[in-house]
Amino acid sequence: MTEQADHAHAGHGHADHAHAGHDHAGGPQHRQSQPPARPEPESRRRQGGILPGLVKGLATTARTLARPSHTAEYPDTRPDLPPRSRGVIALTEENCTSCMLCARECPDWCIYIDSHKETLPATTEGGRERQRNVLDRFAIDFSLCMYCGICIEVCPFDALHWSPEFEYSETDIRDLLHEKDRLGEWMQTVPPPPALDPASAEPAEVAAANKPPRTLRESSAARTARPRPAASGNREAGDDA
């Protein structure tokens, strides 16, 4: 009877082993959960504490003090701006014909122009009187202007120019509406145009101005050398008759 009990116990242990193998093959494995990692000590993160970092910062400050400074302190030192800086728009009143091109093309509608017509007497006897536009007001509201430069590009008479002047700030935004007198004062700050490329062609206006005048002999010779028009067929028929 004892042998039968031992045999049964051995068989039960074999069954448990098979069941464990079944769990290992097909069922989920039960692993022991590991404890969460401990945070790294703050002393190790600092890598030596506050003193090395403080010494490093003082060394950087000492090296900076030994170098020359390149800071331009405005307004004691005026900035060196490039000649094509878009600072403010200057006006040449004599060139303006009140054509309103700049005011119509302005995307912000910040240009205001008023003018009237003036009658000019005839310069010769029997001539005809002429009319011209007289500029009464030309103002630009720089609180609305976005400095796109369209008004300067479309002006056909070079009445508007870019100036690198930028010191026209105001404490009140309503004072940024500048009239033609103020715009004319800024023409003194407009830099001269850059020189042309030596290899470029001469402008047509300069070539026409430098061309020598035609003499009377050249004019008569040109008329003589001009071919005469041929007679019409009807006239030839009439002459034959």
Backbone torsions as a table, in degrees:
resi	resn	phi	psi	omega
1	MET	NA	-35.0	177.5
2	THR	-67.6	-36.7	178.8
3	GLU	-66.2	-38.6	178.5
4	GLN	-64.9	-37.6	178.8
5	ALA	-66.9	-42.0	177.6
6	ASP	-63.8	-38.7	179.7
7	HIS	-65.6	-41.4	177.7
8	ALA	-64.9	-38.8	178.4
9	HIS	-66.3	-37.5	177.6
10	ALA	-65.4	-40.8	177.5
11	GLY	-63.8	-39.8	177.1
12	HIS	-62.6	-39.3	177.3
13	GLY	-66.6	-33.6	177.1
14	HIS	-67.0	-37.6	177.8
15	ALA	-65.8	-40.2	177.8
16	ASP	-62.8	-38.8	179.2
17	HIS	-65.5	-40.2	177.7
18	ALA	-65.4	-40.3	178.4
19	HIS	-63.0	-39.3	177.2
20	ALA	-65.0	-38.6	177.4
21	GLY	-65.7	-35.9	177.1
22	HIS	-64.2	-40.6	176.7
23	ASP	-64.9	-37.0	-179.1
24	HIS	-68.8	-32.8	-176.5
25	ALA	-84.4	-48.1	-172.1
26	GLY	-108.7	-33.5	-175.2
27	GLY	-86.9	169.5	178.5
28	PRO	-68.9	146.1	179.3
29	GLN	-87.8	134.2	179.3
30	HIS	-97.2	102.6	179.0
31	ARG	-101.5	153.2	-179.2
32	GLN	-77.2	125.5	-179.8
33	SER	-68.8	136.9	-179.5
34	GLN	-89.5	147.8	178.9
35	PRO	-68.4	149.6	179.2
36	PRO	-62.8	148.5	-178.4
37	ALA	-68.2	141.3	179.9
38	ARG	-79.1	141.4	178.5
39	PRO	-63.8	149.9	-179.1
40	GLU	-70.1	139.1	179.8
41	PRO	-58.8	145.0	-178.3
42	GLU	-64.9	-29.9	179.6
43	SER	-65.0	-35.4	177.6
44	ARG	-71.8	-35.4	178.2
45	ARG	-64.7	-37.7	178.9
46	ARG	-71.5	-18.9	178.2
47	GLN	52.7	55.3	173.9
48	GLY	119.6	-10.3	176.9
49	GLY	96.6	-162.8	-173.2
50	ILE	-81.2	-31.5	-172.2
51	LEU	-61.6	-46.8	178.9
52	PRO	-62.0	-38.8	178.2
53	GLY	-65.3	-37.8	178.2
54	LEU	-66.0	-41.5	178.7
55	VAL	-65.4	-38.5	178.7
56	LYS	-65.4	-41.4	178.0
57	GLY	-65.7	-39.7	177.3
58	LEU	-65.4	-34.9	177.9
59	ALA	-66.4	-39.4	177.1
60	THR	-64.9	-40.3	177.9
61	THR	-64.5	-39.6	179.4
62	ALA	-65.8	-39.2	177.8
63	ARG	-66.5	-36.6	179.4
64	THR	-68.9	-36.5	179.1
65	LEU	-66.1	-27.7	-178.4
66	ALA	-80.2	-13.4	-178.5
67	ARG	-91.1	151.3	176.9
68	PRO	-72.1	149.4	-178.5
69	SER	-88.7	141.0	178.3
70	HIS	-112.3	16.9	-178.8
71	THR	-83.0	126.5	176.0
72	ALA	-94.5	113.6	-176.4
73	GLU	-84.5	104.4	177.6
74	TYR	-84.0	138.8	9.8
75	PRO	-95.4	7.2	178.9
76	ASP	-64.9	-34.9	179.1
77	THR	-116.9	120.9	-179.7
78	ARG	-74.4	137.4	178.8
79	PRO	-72.7	145.4	178.6
80	ASP	-92.5	94.0	-175.8
81	LEU	-88.8	149.4	175.1
82	PRO	-67.2	154.1	-174.9
83	PRO	-65.1	-23.7	-178.3
84	ARG	-97.5	24.2	178.2
85	SER	-68.1	140.3	179.2
86	ARG	-93.5	83.7	-178.9
87	GLY	-93.1	-57.7	-178.6
88	VAL	-152.8	162.0	-178.5
89	ILE	-100.8	123.4	179.5
90	ALA	-102.8	155.4	-174.5
91	LEU	-124.0	133.6	168.3
92	THR	-102.3	100.7	-172.2
93	GLU	-63.3	-33.5	-177.6
94	GLU	-66.0	-26.8	-177.9
95	ASN	-87.5	-14.9	-176.1
96	CYS	-76.6	130.2	178.7
97	THR	-110.2	9.4	-179.4
98	SER	58.0	40.1	179.0
99	CYS	-76.6	-14.2	176.0
100	MET	68.4	13.6	178.1
101	LEU	-65.1	-43.6	-178.7
102	CYS	-64.5	-40.0	-179.3
103	ALA	-69.3	-35.1	179.8
104	ARG	-75.2	-33.2	-177.5
105	GLU	-87.1	-10.4	-178.6
106	CYS	-67.4	121.1	-179.2
107	PRO	-71.9	-17.4	-179.1
108	ASP	-101.6	-6.8	-178.3
109	TRP	53.5	50.4	-178.2
110	CYS	-108.2	9.3	179.1
111	ILE	-109.9	130.0	-178.2
112	TYR	-122.0	124.3	-176.5
113	ILE	-129.5	131.9	172.8
114	ASP	-128.5	139.7	-179.1
115	SER	-153.4	168.3	175.2
116	HIS	-143.0	162.0	-178.3
117	LYS	-93.7	142.5	-179.4
118	GLU	-128.5	134.2	-178.5
119	THR	-90.2	129.2	179.3
120	LEU	-105.5	134.0	179.5
121	PRO	-68.9	162.4	-179.7
122	ALA	-67.9	139.2	-179.3
123	THR	-84.2	-20.0	178.8
124	THR	-124.6	161.3	179.9
125	GLU	-69.0	129.4	-178.7
126	GLY	82.2	3.6	179.9
127	GLY	-78.5	179.9	-176.6
128	ARG	-110.2	143.5	178.1
129	GLU	-69.7	149.9	179.8
130	ARG	-120.5	160.2	177.3
131	GLN	-122.6	145.3	177.6
132	ARG	-139.1	156.8	177.8
133	ASN	-87.3	132.6	177.9
134	VAL	-109.8	125.4	-177.5
135	LEU	-77.3	119.9	176.7
136	ASP	-95.4	-41.4	-177.7
137	ARG	-145.3	136.0	171.9
138	PHE	-140.6	110.6	-176.1
139	ALA	-132.1	147.8	177.0
140	ILE	-127.7	127.5	177.2
141	ASP	-92.1	101.5	-176.6
142	PHE	-76.8	-6.1	171.4
143	SER	-76.1	-17.4	176.6
144	LEU	-105.9	-23.3	-175.4
145	CYS	-63.6	136.7	176.3
146	MET	-109.2	11.9	171.2
147	TYR	58.1	42.2	178.1
148	CYS	-79.7	-25.3	178.2
149	GLY	82.8	9.7	-179.2
150	ILE	-66.0	-38.2	-179.4
151	CYS	-63.2	-35.1	179.5
152	ILE	-72.2	-35.3	-178.2
153	GLU	-73.5	-36.0	-175.8
154	VAL	-86.1	-11.1	-178.6
155	CYS	-67.3	118.1	-176.8
156	PRO	-81.5	-6.4	-174.9
157	PHE	-120.9	15.5	177.5
158	ASP	53.3	49.6	177.8
159	ALA	-92.5	-19.0	-178.6
160	LEU	-117.0	140.0	-176.4
161	HIS	-142.7	152.6	173.6
162	TRP	-83.2	138.0	175.6
163	SER	-125.0	139.3	177.2
164	PRO	-75.1	3.0	179.2
165	GLU	-65.3	132.3	-178.5
166	PHE	-130.9	-0.2	-177.5
167	GLU	-91.4	72.4	176.3
168	TYR	-137.9	30.8	178.1
169	SER	-70.8	154.3	-178.7
170	GLU	-133.2	155.3	176.2
171	THR	-79.1	-22.7	179.0
172	ASP	-116.1	130.0	-177.0
173	ILE	-65.0	-24.4	178.7
174	ARG	-71.0	-18.9	178.6
175	ASP	-82.5	-0.7	177.1
176	LEU	-82.4	1.7	173.4
177	LEU	-86.2	99.9	-174.3
178	HIS	-100.6	135.2	-178.1
179	GLU	-88.5	-179.0	-172.9
180	LYS	-66.6	-27.6	179.0
181	ASP	-65.8	-43.9	178.8
182	ARG	-69.4	-38.4	177.8
183	LEU	-65.0	-34.5	178.3
184	GLY	-70.2	-31.4	178.0
185	GLU	-65.6	-29.1	-178.9
186	TRP	-75.9	-8.1	177.3
187	MET	-65.2	-23.2	178.4
188	GLN	-69.6	-21.1	-179.8
189	THR	-95.4	-1.2	179.8
190	VAL	-74.1	124.5	-179.6
191	PRO	-71.9	155.4	178.1
192	PRO	-67.2	153.9	180.0
193	PRO	-66.1	150.3	179.5
194	PRO	-67.0	153.4	-179.6
195	ALA	-68.6	149.3	179.8
196	LEU	-74.7	159.3	176.5
197	ASP	-66.5	130.7	-179.6
198	PRO	-58.5	-27.6	-178.4
199	ALA	-88.6	-0.4	-177.9
200	SER	-80.7	161.8	179.8
201	ALA	-74.1	152.9	179.7
202	GLU	-72.3	136.7	179.1
203	PRO	-58.9	150.6	-177.6
204	ALA	-63.0	-36.4	-179.7
205	GLU	-65.8	-41.6	179.7
206	VAL	-68.7	-39.1	178.7
207	ALA	-64.3	-40.0	178.4
208	ALA	-67.9	-35.3	179.8
209	ALA	-72.2	-33.0	-178.4
210	ASN	-86.8	-6.4	-179.0
211	LYS	-73.1	132.6	-178.8
212	PRO	-67.5	147.9	-179.2
213	PRO	-69.1	151.4	179.3
214	ARG	-79.7	136.0	179.8
215	THR	-85.7	170.1	-179.1
216	LEU	-67.6	-35.4	-180.0
217	ARG	-65.9	-40.1	178.6
218	GLU	-66.7	-35.7	-179.9
219	SER	-68.4	-43.7	179.6
220	SER	-67.8	-37.3	178.1
221	ALA	-66.1	-35.2	178.0
222	ALA	-67.8	-37.3	178.2
223	ARG	-70.8	-33.9	179.4
224	THR	-69.5	-39.2	-178.4
225	ALA	-75.7	-9.2	-179.3
226	ARG	-72.5	129.8	-178.1
227	PRO	-68.6	142.9	179.1
228	ARG	-81.0	145.0	179.3
229	PRO	-69.0	144.7	-179.6
230	ALA	-72.3	148.9	179.7
231	ALA	-72.4	151.9	-178.9
232	SER	-76.0	161.7	-178.7
233	GLY	-68.7	-33.7	-179.8
234	ASN	-65.1	-37.8	-179.2
235	ARG	-69.3	-37.8	178.3
236	GLU	-65.2	-37.7	178.5
237	ALA	-65.1	-37.7	178.3
238	GLY	-68.9	-36.4	178.8
239	ASP	-66.9	-38.1	179.1
240	ASP	-66.3	-33.5	178.8
241	ALA	-69.0	NA	NA
